[in-house]
Every structure is written in structure tokens, then in C-alpha cells.
Amino acid sequence: MIGPHSHADLEEEQLGKAFDLRLLRRLLRYARPYWKLFALALLLSGGISIIELALPYITKLAVDEVLVLPWVEVRSEVPPVPGAIALGEGRYLVREAALSGEQKEELERGGALAGRWLLIPPDSPEAEVALLYPELFLFTPAGYAIPEEGLRALPQDEVWRLRGRQYRLLGLLALVFLAFLLLRFGLSYGQVYTLQYAGQRIMFDMRREIFGHLLRLPMSVLDREPVGRLVTRATNDVAAIHEMYSRALVSLVQDFFMMLAVLAIMFRLNFRLTLYLLAFAPLIAVLAFWFRKRARAAYREARRILAKLNAYLAESLSGMTVIQLFRQELRSFQRFQEINREFFRAQMRTIMAFGLFQPAIAVMQNIALAFLIWYGGRGVLAGVFTLGGLIAFISYIRILFQPLVRFSEEYNVLQAAMAAAERIFLFLDLPKEPSGKKPVPTLRGEIEFRDVWFAYNDEDWVLRGVSFRVRPGEKVAIVGPTGAGKTTITNLILGFYRPQKGQILIDGVPLEELDLAEYRRHLALVPQDVFLFTGNVWENIRMWNGGLGKEEAEQAAKLVGVHNYILRLPEGYETDVKERGMRISLGERQLLSLARAAASAPKIILLDEATANVDSHTEALVQKALETVMAGRTTIAIAHRLSTIRNADRVLVIHDGRLVEEGTVEELLAKRGLFWALWQLQFAGKKA
């Protein structure tokens, strides 16, 4: 049996462990049914990445092939390359693409590179412009040449005639750029929708599994777990895992391949410059390691305190009546302030880690850009690097650093998911309520305890060697001082707990061998603290039993004397009782609980001081109704008010976990033992 603190202690121990791939493997199990959606999201991500990589290259083409004139003037005694066009006086026109990087660097160092030129073939339509402005053009064997400054002297329409082909190419590139942007928008929308849909489906499945597991947990766990912590498992923790699936998982894969592709392109553009920029990598790695360590610890602490905060809120809301009655608003508020302040500090530690990491990455990005502008700009001036290449390099640097900037957010999401997964799987690994397999088609209602020992915690025994037998149809009352173990006996009969020693038999069959769900169909419990669910009166009597009609529910209400009370409600049986039945009185709730028990037609009825919350007049009605309900059924009644057990066939007297007396009311009074003493305390000065 799980101890009182073992679950919480185990949870805190788990939270101290490092990142575990085992958790990720278990999380991915939930994604398996939706692998096609994630595959589609990855394909869409690949398309987005290709577009992201293509946009800077389109810009490079626009600059190098259109905006920058393709011919350069070289001063040299001899033609610098084959095919150079002589301009006279030791000057040559050379297409820039024909010069290697080493040649351009050597010419720049020697001061041999001059301005840029445009060359017009002599048989082209553009040659007419050269004939109109002979003073600006230089005739060469290859055609008409005009320097860059000469173009500025021409009228705009003539420039358009000369460079119409380039303008059209520029327009085409702009249209391609715009088409890529629109395509990227469509792919991004599809990716976001696909991931969100898959994440929502996974969240739906996980919440269903968590709540299904919650319904099958043994009462020993539910009694000790704060409600707020259990609510956090199915809400905040599942939402954190949804964030991982819908944001971080695919984004991390996309960013990884994007960085590899960007580096490959950068190496192709300029190997040496890319190597220089990679000198920032060790510093980024150290920063990422520091951030990972700080963020993990801070985020786990924040999640732990959030569960604590939710638990305290749930407890305070449930006990608000008591808080206000005993004027504990200030103390309760101060306690909330303490937990809230803890959560605030934990959140601030997380924010500080992110607040340092992101600006540091941004600073390194700007330093890299400054270095690129300085070094790459010198390369452009030296002729070893094109202007379009430099512009594309700047764009690729930004693309390269974007995943690093997003890393903090993605790591935040991933750590939140890991912390949530630790809690969820710890919860899901709790063993379900043990149950036998033996069917229970019919039940006579015989109950037998054989030397039963039971403790909620270790060997702090609540029951000590209790033995008794209840015959089918017998009405047995259990009395004794508070804390004697009376309610524990009913919990054991219901199968909520199992004894550590001894055995409980139902119709001669050990209870642990019976199918509990089927067995409980034959039981009805009327507790002292009645719980009504949000919904109308019909639903709370029928308990959503599809085989039980409204007529049977109404008949059960009449049987216990609550029918007239219900009719006085605003909408009768259709009245919504609200959360925990707050719209109706305690006495009416008790009567509804009796009607619920009667409607299920049980073989065994367990009453835990069923008339505790009703007045004397209603108690008389209930006692009369109970006589009808209990007729022919085995009844176990816990009684604090001894006046309610006069008609019991037998009375069991429990004291300090032991069965100390047994017999009819008259027999026990004649013994003048513990029962007689309890009777005297309640009826002293009254005629028995």
C-alpha cells in the first residue's frame, strides 16, 4: 500500500532528474497515430526552409546580374584574360565573371581595377542609342561601351532602352520573390494548422487517458492527493505537452536542417569568411549549456510550485464557508500570498535565464554582422566578393541566428513538456485499483469479516482482528466512539481498500476475487456528506443510468419522501442543482441521496448516519422510508445517533479498532457495557 507521502516524495525525486530520452520515447507514443500529420508538417517545413534559403539568393541575382554592370575596366600592359576587349592606352574591358577571386584580389592590390562598363553589341537594337549619343559611347571591336557615369548622363527613357532586358529580368525576379512569399504564407498556414490539429488530438487523447486512469485509481491514492495537483495533471501539464508537439518538436528539426543548409550555402559563397564566422560557435555552445542548466532547474521549480498553488486554491474554494465562518480570510490570504510569491520568484528566475540568453545571442549576431560588413565590405572593394554575395551573406547570417534566438523559446517549451511528462507518467504509472475477474450475476447479500486487520499507514492499525458475519437481508448497525473504525468497515465492504491481514467474504467468495465494477452494481451507499453533481435532479437520482427511466427515479423519490420537496423547486425534477448541490438544502441533499440508493435497487445498502442532516420531522419520514427500502436487503448502518438503530436486527460495537460487543439493542443494554455507556450519554434524563 502506498504511504501518505510516498507519491509526493517520489514526484519531487523525479523532478530532480536530468533530461531523460525515455520520457521523450513515451511521449512520442501518443504521436504515433498521427504520424502522417507530422510527416506532412515536416514536408511543409521543408518547403518553407527552401523558400527561406531561396529568397536571399534571388536578391543576390538581382544585385549581381541586374543592378551591377557586368564589365569592369582593367589597366594592364597585356590582356589580363583571354577575350579581354582593348579600350586603348593599356585599358581592357573584362567580364567580371571571367576573373577568379585570386585574380580580382591581385588586380585590386595593384590598383588595376577601375570603373564598371556596359557593352552594347553593334547589331542589337540598343545600338541606336549609342549612335544618338556618340560622345558618351566608346566604339570597340565587340560593340559600343559606356562607363557607369556615362549612363547617368543619358535621359531615363534611353537608359530604359539600353537596359530593358535587365529591367524585365528584375521584374521577373521581383514576381518570383513575391510568389515565393505567397507560397511561404500558404505553407506556413498549412504547417501551423496541421501541427495544432495534431497537438489538439494528442491533448484530447492524453486527457482522456489521464481521467480514465484517475477513475480507476485506488481510494488510498485519491484520499492523499490534493485535488489541485490532480487537476494540474489534466490541464496545465497536458497543455505543456501540447506546446511541445505543436511548436517545438517540428521546429527543432526544421531549425537543425535549416542551419546545415545555410552553412553549406555560406561555405559555397565564401569558404574563408564562413570559417571566421564559425569562431562564434564555441561561445554560443557555452552560453547554450549555461542556459539549459539554469532554465531546466528554474522551470521545474516553477511547475512544482504551480501545482502547489492550484492545490491550495482548490482546497480554499472547497472550504470557503469554513474560512469565512471562523474569520480566517486574512490567514488564508497570507498563505496564498506566500505560495504566490514563491511562484513569482520561480517564474522570475526562469525569465532571467531567458532575459540573458536572448540578448546575448542578439549581441553575438550583431557582432557577426559587423564583422561581416567590415570583412565582406573589404572583399567587395577588393573585387573578391560581389555586392550581391555580401547582401545574401547578411541575410543568411540572420537566418543562421534565428534558430539560436528561437532556441530559448523552444527549449523552454521542451523543458515544460519534460517536467509535465515526468508528473503525468508518474501519475499514469500508479497501479490501478486491484480487482478480481469473477463475475457477480446475482448477490444474496451475505458479508463476512474473518480476523480483518487494516491500516491506512504502515502498521497504524485502524481495525484489529475484526470478525463478524451479516446474513442476507439482515439489518446490522455499527456503533462506537469517533475514530473507532466504523467508516473503515464500510470502505472495506465497498472494496475501496483491502485489508493487510484477514479476509472479507461476499456470499462466501473472497472480495478480492470479485469483479469490483460488477460487484458495486449491487451496492448502494448513503454517506453523511452527500455529493451531488452539476446537473438536474433527474440525473442525480438516476446517476446517468440509461436503464433507469424517469418514472423509476420519481418512484424512488416518493419512496423516501423527497418527491414533494422536489416539486417545490423552481423547475421540479429539471432543476439544475449547481456545483455540489448548492441550490438545495443539506436535508434535501440527504433525501436525494436516499432516493439515489433506492432507485438502484441494491442488494446491500450501506448507511453512514443517513439522517444526520435532516430535522426531526424529516427524520421520521426517512426512517419510515428506510424501512421500506431496506426490506429484504442486507443493510449496514453506521449510527452516531442511537435512536436510529432501534429496529436493527443486530448491533456491532467497535472500540479502538476491535469488535467489543455484539447483539440486539436489548441484549447490549442488559450487558451494561460500552453500548450501555454510550446509550446513557445520549439519553441521560430521558426515558429509553
C-alpha positions in Angstrom: 0.0 0.0 0.0 1.2 3.5 -0.8 2.2 5.6 2.2 0.9 9.1 2.9 3.8 10.9 1.4 5.3 8.4 -1.0 3.6 9.8 -4.1 4.6 13.3 -3.4 8.1 12.3 -2.4 8.6 10.2 -5.5 7.4 13.2 -7.6 9.9 15.5 -6.1 12.6 12.9 -6.6 11.7 12.6 -10.2 11.8 16.3 -10.7 15.4 16.4 -9.7 16.5 14.1 -12.5 18.1 15.2 -15.7 16.5 15.1 -19.2 15.5 11.6 -20.0 15.1 10.3 -23.5 12.9 7.6 -22.1 10.3 10.3 -21.4 10.5 11.5 -24.9 10.0 8.0 -26.3 6.9 7.6 -24.1 5.6 11.0 -25.3 6.2 10.1 -28.9 3.9 7.1 -28.4 1.0 9.5 -28.3 2.1 11.0 -31.7 2.2 7.6 -33.4 -1.4 7.6 -34.5 -0.9 11.0 -36.1 2.5 10.3 -37.8 1.1 11.2 -41.2 0.2 14.7 -39.9 3.7 15.2 -38.5 5.2 13.9 -41.8 3.0 16.4 -43.6 4.2 19.2 -41.2 7.8 18.2 -41.9 7.3 18.3 -45.6 5.7 21.8 -45.3 8.6 22.8 -43.1 11.0 21.6 -45.8 9.2 23.8 -48.3 9.3 26.8 -46.0 13.0 26.2 -45.5 13.7 26.0 -49.2 11.9 29.3 -49.8 13.8 30.9 -46.9 17.0 29.9 -48.4 16.0 30.9 -51.9 14.9 34.5 -51.1 18.5 35.8 -50.3 19.8 34.1 -53.5 17.1 35.8 -55.6 18.3 39.1 -54.0 21.9 38.2 -54.9 20.9 37.5 -58.5 19.0 40.8 -58.7 22.1 42.7 -57.5 24.9 40.9 -59.3 23.1 40.1 -62.6 20.9 43.3 -63.0 21.9 46.2 -60.7 25.6 45.9 -61.0 27.2 46.4 -64.5 28.9 43.1 -65.7 32.0 44.6 -67.3 35.0 46.0 -65.4 37.9 48.1 -66.6 41.3 46.7 -66.1 44.6 48.6 -66.5 47.2 46.2 -67.8 50.1 46.1 -70.3 48.7 42.8 -71.7 45.2 41.4 -71.9 44.5 40.1 -68.3 42.4 37.2 -69.6 41.6 35.7 -73.0 38.7 37.6 -74.6 39.6 40.9 -73.0 38.4 43.9 -75.1 41.0 46.6 -75.7 40.0 50.2 -74.9 43.4 51.6 -75.8 46.0 53.2 -73.6 46.6 50.0 -71.7 43.0 49.6 -70.7 40.8 46.5 -71.2 37.2 45.6 -70.6 36.8 42.2 -68.9 33.6 40.5 -67.9 33.8 40.2 -64.1 32.6 36.6 -64.1 35.7 35.6 -66.1 38.0 36.7 -63.3 38.8 34.3 -60.4 38.8 35.6 -56.9 42.6 35.4 -56.7 42.9 37.5 -60.0 40.5 40.1 -58.7 42.3 40.4 -55.4 45.7 40.7 -57.1 44.4 43.3 -59.6 42.8 45.3 -56.7 46.0 45.3 -54.7 47.8 46.6 -57.8 45.3 49.3 -58.4 44.5 47.9 -61.8 40.7 47.8 -61.4 38.8 50.8 -62.5 35.1 51.5 -63.1 32.3 49.4 -64.5 31.0 49.5 -68.0 28.0 48.4 -70.1 28.8 46.8 -73.5 26.2 47.0 -76.3 26.6 44.6 -79.2 26.8 46.5 -82.6 24.0 44.6 -84.2 21.5 44.9 -81.3 18.5 47.3 -81.3 20.1 49.1 -78.4 23.0 50.2 -80.6 20.7 53.0 -81.9 21.1 54.8 -78.6 24.9 54.7 -79.0 24.6 56.3 -82.4 22.5 59.1 -81.0 25.0 59.9 -78.2 28.4 59.1 -79.7 30.1 61.4 -77.2 29.2 59.1 -74.3 30.0 55.8 -76.0 33.3 54.2 -77.0 33.4 52.0 -80.0 35.2 48.7 -79.6 35.5 45.6 -81.8 32.9 43.9 -79.6 30.4 46.8 -79.6 29.6 50.1 -78.0 30.9 50.6 -74.4 29.7 53.2 -71.9 31.0 53.7 -68.4 28.7 53.8 -65.4 29.0 57.6 -65.0 28.0 57.9 -68.7 24.7 56.1 -68.1 23.8 58.7 -65.5 24.2 61.4 -68.2 21.6 59.7 -70.5 17.9 60.5 -70.4 15.9 58.0 -68.3 14.0 56.6 -71.3 17.2 56.0 -73.2 18.6 54.1 -70.2 15.4 52.0 -70.3 16.1 51.2 -74.0 19.7 50.2 -73.2 18.8 48.1 -70.1 15.3 47.0 -71.0 16.3 43.3 -70.8 17.7 43.8 -67.3 14.7 45.7 -66.2 12.4 42.9 -67.4 14.6 40.3 -65.6 14.4 42.5 -62.5 10.6 42.5 -62.7 10.6 38.7 -63.2 12.8 38.2 -60.2 10.5 40.5 -58.1 7.5 38.5 -59.2 9.3 35.3 -58.3 10.2 36.8 -54.9 6.5 37.8 -54.3 5.3 34.3 -55.5 7.7 32.7 -53.0 6.4 34.9 -50.2 2.8 34.0 -51.0 3.7 30.3 -51.2 5.5 30.6 -47.9 2.4 32.1 -46.4 0.3 29.2 -47.6 2.9 26.6 -46.4 3.2 28.3 -43.0 -0.6 28.3 -42.6 -0.8 24.6 -43.5 2.0 23.8 -41.2 0.5 25.7 -38.2 -2.9 24.2 -38.8 -1.6 20.7 -39.2 0.6 20.9 -36.0 -2.2 22.5 -34.0 -4.7 19.9 -35.1 -2.3 17.0 -34.3 -1.4 18.7 -30.9 -5.1 19.1 -30.0 -5.8 15.4 -30.9 -2.9 14.3 -28.7 -4.0 16.6 -25.9 -7.5 15.1 -26.2 -6.1 11.5 -26.1 -3.9 12.3 -23.1 -6.6 13.9 -21.1 -8.9 11.0 -21.8 -6.2 8.6 -20.6 -5.4 10.6 -17.5 -9.1 10.9 -16.5 -9.7 7.3 -17.3 -6.8 6.3 -15.1 -8.0 8.7 -12.4 -11.3 6.9 -12.3 -9.5 3.6 -11.7 -7.1 4.6 -9.0 -7.5 3.1 -5.6 -9.0 5.3 -3.0 -5.8 5.1 -1.0 -4.2 7.4 -3.6 -7.1 9.7 -4.1 -7.5 10.3 -0.4 -4.0 11.6 -0.1 -3.6 13.5 -3.4 -4.5 17.3 -3.4 -7.3 18.0 -5.8 -5.4 20.9 -7.3 -2.4 18.6 -8.2 -4.7 16.1 -10.0 -6.4 18.9 -11.9 -2.9 20.3 -12.9 -2.1 16.9 -14.5 -5.1 17.0 -16.8 -4.9 20.7 -17.6 -1.6 22.6 -17.3 0.7 19.6 -17.7 -1.2 18.3 -20.8 -1.2 21.8 -22.3 2.6 22.0 -21.8 3.0 18.8 -23.8 0.6 20.1 -26.5 3.0 23.1 -26.9 5.9 20.7 -27.5 4.0 18.9 -30.2 2.6 21.9 -31.9 5.7 24.2 -31.7 9.0 22.8 -30.5 9.3 19.3 -31.9 9.0 20.0 -35.7 10.6 23.5 -35.2 13.7 21.9 -33.7 14.0 19.5 -36.7 13.4 22.3 -39.2 15.9 24.6 -37.5 18.6 21.9 -37.4 18.4 21.2 -41.1 18.0 24.9 -41.9 21.3 25.7 -40.1 23.1 22.9 -42.0 21.7 24.2 -45.3 22.6 27.8 -44.5 26.2 26.8 -43.6 26.5 24.8 -46.8 25.4 27.8 -48.9 27.7 30.2 -46.9 30.7 27.9 -47.5 29.9 27.8 -51.2 29.7 31.6 -51.3 32.9 32.2 -49.3 34.7 29.5 -47.5 37.1 31.6 -45.6 34.6 34.1 -44.4 32.3 31.3 -43.2 35.2 29.8 -41.2 35.8 33.1 -39.5 32.1 33.5 -38.6 32.1 29.9 -37.1 34.6 31.2 -34.5 31.5 32.4 -32.6 30.3 28.7 -32.3 32.2 27.8 -29.0 30.9 30.9 -27.3 27.4 30.1 -28.4 27.8 26.5 -27.2 29.0 27.6 -23.7 26.1 30.1 -23.5 23.6 27.4 -24.5 24.9 25.0 -21.9 24.6 27.6 -19.2 21.1 28.5 -20.3 20.0 24.9 -20.5 21.2 24.2 -16.9 19.6 27.3 -15.4 16.4 27.2 -17.4 15.7 23.5 -16.5 16.1 24.0 -12.8 14.1 27.2 -12.8 11.3 25.9 -14.9 10.9 22.7 -12.9 10.7 24.6 -9.7 8.0 26.9 -11.2 6.0 23.9 -12.3 6.2 22.3 -8.8 5.0 25.5 -7.1 2.2 25.9 -9.7 0.8 22.5 -8.7 1.1 23.6 -5.1 -0.7 26.9 -5.9 -3.5 25.0 -7.7 -3.9 22.6 -4.8 -4.2 25.4 -2.3 -6.8 27.3 -4.5 -8.9 24.2 -4.9 -8.8 23.5 -1.1 -9.7 27.1 -0.2 -12.6 27.2 -2.6 -14.0 24.0 -1.3 -13.6 25.2 2.3 -14.6 28.8 1.8 -17.6 28.5 4.1 -15.4 27.3 7.0 -12.8 30.0 6.2 -15.4 32.8 6.4 -17.2 31.3 9.4 -14.0 31.1 11.5 -12.8 34.5 10.2 -9.7 33.0 8.6 -9.8 35.2 5.5 -6.6 37.0 6.5 -4.6 33.9 7.3 -5.8 32.2 4.2 -4.9 35.2 2.1 -1.4 35.4 3.7 -0.8 31.7 3.0 -1.9 32.2 -0.6 0.5 35.2 -0.8 3.4 33.1 0.4 2.8 30.4 -2.3 2.1 33.1 -4.9 5.3 34.9 -4.0 7.2 31.5 -4.3 5.7 31.1 -7.8 6.6 34.7 -8.7 10.2 34.2 -7.7 10.5 30.9 -9.6 9.0 32.5 -12.7 11.4 35.4 -12.4 14.3 33.0 -12.3 13.1 31.5 -15.5 12.6 34.9 -17.1 16.1 36.0 -16.0 17.6 33.0 -17.8 15.7 33.8 -21.0 16.4 37.5 -20.5 20.1 36.9 -20.5 20.2 34.3 -23.2 18.2 36.0 -25.9 20.0 39.4 -25.7 23.4 37.6 -25.6 22.5 35.8 -28.9 21.3 39.0 -30.4 24.6 40.8 -29.4 26.6 38.0 -31.0 24.5 38.2 -34.1 25.2 41.9 -34.4 28.9 41.4 -33.8 28.9 38.8 -36.6 27.1 41.2 -38.9 29.5 44.0 -38.0 32.5 41.7 -38.8 30.8 40.6 -42.0 30.2 44.2 -43.1 33.9 45.0 -42.4 35.5 41.9 -43.8 33.0 41.3 -46.6 32.9 45.0 -47.5 36.7 45.0 -47.9 36.2 41.9 -50.2 33.7 43.8 -52.3 36.1 46.8 -52.6 38.9 44.3 -53.4 36.7 42.7 -56.1 36.9 39.2 -54.4 33.3 39.4 -53.2 30.3 40.6 -55.1 27.9 43.1 -53.7 25.0 40.7 -54.1 27.0 38.0 -52.4 27.6 40.3 -49.4 23.9 41.2 -49.2 23.0 37.5 -49.4 25.6 36.7 -46.8 24.0 39.2 -44.4 20.6 37.6 -44.9 22.0 34.1 -44.4 23.6 35.3 -41.1 20.3 36.4 -39.9 18.7 33.1 -40.9 21.5 31.2 -39.2 21.0 33.1 -35.9 17.2 32.9 -35.9 17.1 29.2 -34.7 19.6 30.2 -32.0 17.2 33.0 -30.9 14.3 30.7 -31.0 16.2 28.0 -29.2 15.4 29.6 -25.8 11.7 29.5 -26.5 11.8 26.0 -27.9 13.9 24.8 -25.1 11.5 26.5 -22.7 8.6 24.6 -24.3 10.6 21.3 -24.3 11.6 21.6 -20.7 8.0 22.4 -19.7 6.9 19.3 -21.6 9.6 17.2 -19.9 8.7 18.4 -16.5 5.0 17.8 -17.2 5.8 14.4 -18.7 7.6 13.4 -15.5 4.5 14.2 -13.5 2.0 12.7 -15.9 3.8 9.4 -16.3 4.5 9.2 -12.6 0.7 9.5 -12.2 -0.1 7.1 -15.0 2.4 4.6 -13.5 0.4 4.4 -10.3 -1.2 1.0 -10.1 -4.9 0.9 -10.8 -7.4 -0.3 -8.3 -7.0 -4.1 -7.9 -9.9 -6.1 -9.0 -10.7 -9.7 -9.4 -12.3 -11.3 -12.5 -15.1 -13.4 -11.0 -18.5 -12.2 -12.3 -21.3 -11.3 -10.0 -24.5 -12.0 -11.8 -26.5 -12.3 -8.6 -25.9 -11.4 -5.0 -27.6 -12.7 -1.9 -26.0 -10.1 0.4 -24.0 -12.2 2.9 -21.0 -10.4 4.3 -18.3 -11.9 6.5 -15.2 -10.5 8.1 -12.6 -13.0 9.2 -9.9 -11.7 11.5 -9.5 -8.4 9.5 -6.6 -6.1 10.2 -6.4 -2.8 8.4 -4.2 0.3 8.5 -4.1 3.3 6.2 -0.5 4.0 7.1 2.1 1.3 7.7 1.0 -0.5 10.9 -1.0 2.2 12.5 -3.9 -0.2 12.8 -7.4 1.1 12.4 -9.1 -2.3 12.6 -7.6 -5.1 14.8 -8.7 -8.7 14.2 -12.4 -7.8 13.4 -14.6 -10.8 12.7 -18.4 -10.9 12.2 -21.0 -12.2 9.7 -24.0 -10.5 8.3 -26.7 -12.8 6.9 -28.6 -11.9 3.7 -31.4 -9.4 4.4 -30.1 -8.7 7.9 -30.0 -5.1 9.3 -26.9 -4.5 11.2 -25.9 -1.3 13.0 -22.3 -0.4 13.8 -21.8 2.0 16.7 -18.8 3.2 18.6 -16.8 6.3 19.6 -15.4 8.6 16.9 -12.3 7.1 15.3 -13.2 3.6 16.3 -13.1 2.3 12.7 -16.8 2.3 11.7 -16.4 4.1 8.4 -13.4 2.0 7.6 -15.6 -1.1 7.7 -17.9 0.3 5.1 -14.9 1.3 2.9 -13.6 -2.2 3.1 -17.0 -3.6 2.2 -17.2 -1.3 -0.8 -13.8 -2.5 -2.0 -12.1 0.9 -1.7 -9.4 -0.6 0.4 -8.0 -4.1 1.0 -7.1 -5.4 4.5 -3.5 -6.2 5.2 -4.5 -9.3 7.2 -7.6 -11.4 7.2 -10.3 -11.8 4.6 -13.6 -10.3 3.6 -16.1 -12.7 2.0 -19.2 -11.8 0.0 -21.6 -14.7 -0.4 -18.7 -16.9 0.7 -16.4 -15.6 -2.1 -13.3 -13.6 -1.2 -13.9 -10.0 -2.1 -10.5 -9.7 -3.9 -11.7 -12.4 -6.4 -14.8 -10.5 -7.5 -15.1 -8.1 -10.4 -15.4 -4.8 -8.4 -17.3 -2.9 -11.0 -19.9 -5.6 -11.3 -20.0 -6.2 -7.6 -20.6 -2.5 -6.9 -23.7 -2.5 -9.1 -25.4 -4.4 -6.3 -24.4 -1.9 -3.6 -25.7 1.5 -2.5 -24.0 4.0 -0.2 -25.8 6.8 1.6 -23.0 8.9 3.1 -23.2 11.6 5.7 -21.6 14.1 3.4 -23.7 13.9 0.3 -22.2 14.8 -3.0 -24.4 16.0 -5.8 -23.1 16.5 -9.4 -23.7 19.5 -11.5 -26.9 18.7 -13.4 -30.6 18.4 -12.8 -32.4 16.3 -10.1 -33.3 13.5 -12.6 -29.6 12.9 -13.4 -28.5 13.0 -9.7 -31.1 10.3 -8.8 -30.5 8.1 -11.8 -26.7 8.7 -11.8 -26.8 8.6 -15.6 -28.0 5.0 -15.6 -29.5 4.6 -19.1 -31.5 1.6 -18.0 -33.3 3.6 -15.3 -36.3 5.7 -16.5 -37.7 8.9 -15.1 -40.7 7.0 -13.7 -38.4 4.7 -11.6 -36.5 7.8 -10.4 -39.7 9.6 -9.4 -41.0 6.4 -7.6 -37.7 6.3 -5.7 -38.1 9.9 -4.7 -41.7 9.3 -3.5 -40.5 6.2 -1.6 -38.1 8.3 0.6 -40.4 11.2 0.9 -38.5 13.8 -1.2 -40.9 14.0 -4.1 -42.9 17.0 -2.6 -39.6 18.8 -1.9 -38.5 18.4 -5.5 -41.8 19.7 -6.9 -41.3 22.9 -4.9 -38.0 23.5 -6.7 -38.1 26.2 -9.5 -38.2 23.6 -12.3 -39.1 20.5 -10.4 -37.0 17.5 -11.4 -35.4 19.5 -14.2 -33.9 22.0 -11.7 -30.1 22.3 -12.0 -28.7 21.7 -8.5 -25.4 23.5 -9.4 -22.0 22.6 -8.3 -22.1 20.2 -5.2 -25.8 20.7 -5.0 -25.5 24.2 -3.6 -29.0 25.2 -4.7 -30.7 22.9 -2.3 -30.5 22.4 1.5 -28.5 19.8 3.3 -31.5 17.8 4.3 -32.8 17.7 0.8 -29.5 16.6 -0.4 -29.6 13.7 2.1 -33.1 12.7 0.9 -31.9 12.8 -2.7 -29.0 10.5 -1.7 -31.6 8.1 -0.3 -33.6 8.3 -3.4 -30.5 7.6 -5.5 -29.9 4.5 -3.3 -33.5 3.3 -3.6 -33.5 3.8 -7.4 -30.5 1.5 -8.0 -32.4 -1.5 -6.3 -29.3 -2.7 -4.5 -28.8 -6.0 -2.6 -26.6 -4.3 0.1 -27.2 -0.9 1.5 -24.6 1.0 3.5 -25.8 3.9 5.5 -23.3 6.3 7.1 -25.5 8.2 9.5 -28.0 8.8 6.7 -30.3 11.0 8.8 -27.6 13.2 10.3 -28.5 16.3 8.3 -32.3 16.3 8.5 -34.7 17.7 11.0 -36.8 15.6 13.4 -39.9 15.6 11.2 -37.9 14.7 8.1 -36.0 12.1 10.1 -39.3 10.4 10.9 -40.2 10.3 7.2 -36.8 9.0 6.3 -36.9 6.3 8.9 -40.2 5.1 7.6 -38.9 5.2 4.0 -35.8 3.3 5.0 -37.9 0.5 6.5 -39.4 0.1 3.0 -36.1 0.4 1.2 -34.2 -2.0 3.5 -36.9 -4.6 3.3 -35.3 -7.9 2.1 -31.9 -6.2 1.6 -28.7 -6.5 3.7 -28.1 -3.3 5.5 -25.1 -2.0 7.3 -25.8 1.3 9.2 -23.2 3.4 10.9 -25.0 5.2 13.7 -23.9 8.1 15.9 -27.5 8.9 16.9 -28.5 5.7 18.7 -32.2 6.5 18.3 -31.9 5.5 14.6 -30.9 1.8 15.4 -33.9 0.7 17.5 -35.1 -1.6 14.7 -31.7 -3.1 13.8 -31.5 -6.9 13.9 -28.1 -6.7 15.5 -25.6 -4.1 16.7 -21.8 -4.3 16.4 -19.9 -2.2 18.9 -16.5 -1.1 17.7 -13.9 0.4 20.0 -10.2 1.1 19.2 -10.5 -0.9 16.1 -11.9 -4.0 17.8 -15.3 -5.6 17.9 -16.0 -5.5 21.6 -19.8 -6.2 21.8 -22.4 -7.8 19.5 -26.1 -8.4 19.9 -29.5 -6.8 19.8 -30.2 -3.4 21.4 -31.9 -5.1 24.4 -29.1 -7.7 24.9 -26.4 -5.0 24.8 -28.3 -2.7 27.2 -28.6 -5.7 29.6 -24.8 -6.3 29.5 -24.3 -2.7 30.7 -21.0 -2.5 28.7 -19.8 0.1 26.2 -23.0 0.3 24.3 -24.9 0.9 27.6 -22.5 3.7 28.4 -23.0 5.3 25.0 -26.8 5.0 25.4 -26.7 6.6 28.8 -24.6 9.6 27.4 -27.2 10.2 24.7 -30.4 9.5 26.7 -29.4 10.6 30.2 -32.5 12.1 31.8 -34.7 10.7 29.0 -36.9 7.7 29.0 -35.3 5.0 26.9 
